[in-house]
């Protein structure tokens, strides 16, 4: 994943209307981290990641 670090994993089958991965990532962004949510199709999970070549300025 290009040097990215996974902060947290969330199952893709969450309750309807619930976005725990997005909420976690938003909280990390408010702390100053460049967190984003990506989908890991192999494990059917949303990952909150930071860093990597495209995250470095």
C-alpha positions, 0 to 999 in steps of 0.5 A: 500500500505504498508505505501507508499505515493502517490505523483501524479496520471496519467491517463493510457490513455495518448497520444501514446509515452507519459510517464508523470508518468515515467517522474515525477518519474524520476524528483523525483529520481533526487531530491533524493526520491526513487520514483517508478511508479505502476499501480492502476488497480481499477482506471486505473491510474499510481501512483508515490509512495515513501516510504513503507517497501520495500523502507526503507533501 
